[in-house]
Amino acid sequence: MNDIIINVEQTTSENSSETAYKTIRNYVVEAQNKVYYAVNSAMVEAYWNIGKAIYEFCGENDRAAYGEQVLSVISERLTSEFGKGYSISNLRSMRRFCLAFQKQQTLSAELSWSHYQLLMRVEDEKARAFYAEEAVKAG
């Protein structure tokens, strides 16, 4: 009879531990997701601002000699300070991003840089807005 009581207590204790673990694990996962979305949103905003700055410094002529030189210097210095991700082609993508989504307020914190890179390929502004909205809905 004592063996049955010990087994019931042990099972109850194991279930309680498992429940506690799952509850606490969910808090950790939720916090990680919040951090991911906050960082992602901040980087998308930074990329938009970088694109705007590049457009302001180079205008329509980012491929002209002056624009090439500016992009080259920016790329080299950002890469040496922050690591990969700031190649000339990525900087040009950031410029296209700013031009494709001219109002920063229209950017969604729920979409990543990868989403926006795909959306920039859609030339029609209304279609692009539709696909962005659908991407947010689909998660």
C-alpha positions in Angstrom: 0.0 0.0 0.0 2.9 2.4 0.8 4.3 1.7 -2.7 1.1 2.9 -4.3 1.1 6.2 -2.2 4.7 6.9 -3.1 4.1 6.3 -6.8 1.0 8.6 -6.7 3.0 11.3 -4.9 6.0 10.8 -7.3 3.7 11.0 -10.4 2.0 14.1 -8.9 5.4 15.7 -8.3 6.6 14.8 -11.8 3.4 16.3 -13.3 3.8 19.4 -11.2 7.4 19.8 -12.3 6.5 19.3 -15.9 3.8 21.9 -15.7 6.1 24.3 -14.0 8.8 23.7 -16.7 6.3 24.2 -19.5 5.0 27.4 -18.0 8.4 28.9 -17.4 9.7 27.7 -20.8 6.8 29.5 -22.5 7.9 32.7 -20.7 11.4 32.3 -22.1 10.1 31.6 -25.7 7.7 34.5 -25.5 10.6 36.8 -24.4 12.8 35.5 -27.2 10.1 36.2 -29.7 9.6 39.7 -28.4 13.4 40.3 -28.7 13.5 38.9 -32.2 10.6 41.1 -33.4 12.1 44.2 -31.7 15.5 43.6 -33.2 14.0 42.8 -36.6 11.8 45.9 -36.5 14.8 48.1 -35.5 16.9 46.7 -38.3 14.2 47.1 -40.9 13.9 50.8 -39.8 17.7 51.2 -39.9 17.8 49.8 -43.4 15.1 52.2 -44.5 17.0 55.1 -43.0 20.3 53.9 -44.6 18.5 53.7 -47.9 17.1 57.2 -47.5 20.6 58.6 -46.6 22.2 56.9 -49.6 19.5 58.4 -51.8 20.1 61.8 -50.3 23.9 61.6 -50.8 23.9 59.9 -54.2 20.5 60.8 -55.7 19.6 59.0 -58.8 23.2 58.4 -59.6 24.3 55.7 -57.2 26.0 53.9 -60.1 27.8 57.0 -61.4 31.5 57.4 -60.4 30.6 59.7 -57.4 27.9 57.3 -56.2 30.1 54.3 -56.6 32.8 55.9 -54.6 30.4 56.9 -51.8 28.9 53.4 -51.7 32.4 51.8 -51.7 33.6 53.9 -48.8 30.4 53.3 -46.8 30.4 49.6 -47.5 34.1 49.2 -46.5 33.7 51.1 -43.3 30.4 49.6 -42.2 31.7 46.1 -43.0 34.9 46.6 -41.0 32.9 47.9 -38.0 29.8 45.8 -38.0 30.6 42.7 -40.1 29.0 41.4 -43.3 25.7 42.7 -44.5 26.8 46.1 -45.8 28.0 45.2 -49.3 27.5 47.6 -52.1 24.7 45.5 -53.4 23.0 45.4 -50.0 23.3 49.2 -49.7 21.7 49.5 -53.1 18.9 47.2 -51.9 18.4 49.5 -48.9 18.1 52.5 -51.3 15.6 50.6 -53.4 13.7 49.7 -50.2 13.4 53.4 -49.2 12.2 54.3 -52.7 9.7 51.4 -52.9 8.2 52.2 -49.4 8.5 55.9 -49.4 6.5 56.4 -46.2 8.4 54.8 -43.3 5.1 54.7 -41.3 3.8 52.1 -43.7 6.4 49.6 -42.8 5.1 46.7 -40.7 7.1 45.5 -37.6 5.8 42.0 -38.4 7.7 41.8 -41.7 11.4 41.0 -41.9 14.0 42.4 -44.2 13.7 39.2 -46.3 10.0 39.9 -46.8 10.7 43.4 -47.9 13.4 42.3 -50.3 10.8 40.1 -52.0 8.1 42.8 -51.9 10.4 45.3 -53.5 10.3 43.2 -56.7 6.6 43.9 -57.1 6.6 47.1 -59.2 2.9 48.0 -58.8 2.5 49.9 -55.5 -1.1 48.7 -54.8 -0.1 45.1 -55.5 2.9 45.5 -53.2 0.7 46.9 -50.4 -1.7 44.0 -50.9 1.1 41.4 -50.7 2.5 43.0 -47.6 -0.8 42.9 -45.9 -1.3 39.3 -46.9 2.1 38.4 -45.5 1.3 40.0 -42.2 -2.0 38.2 -42.0 -0.3 34.9 -42.8 2.3 35.5 -40.2 
